[in-house]
Amino acid sequence: MILNYIHWNPDPEIINVFGLSIRYYGLLFVSGLILSIYVLG
């Protein structure tokens, strides 16, 4: 049964500009920080 599991292997890099890569977990961290400052402020 090969369909018993999901092969989850996404590429963590969203975009690479001049050697600077933006990864999805960094983007989520920054957006969560900005959202928490907005909610608390």
Sequence and secondary structure as in RCSB ss.txt:
>XXXX:A:sequence
MILNYIHWNPDPEIINVFGLSIRYYGLLFVSGLILSIYVLG
>XXXX:A:secstr
 GGGS      SEEEEETTEEEEHHHHHHHHHHHHHHHHH 
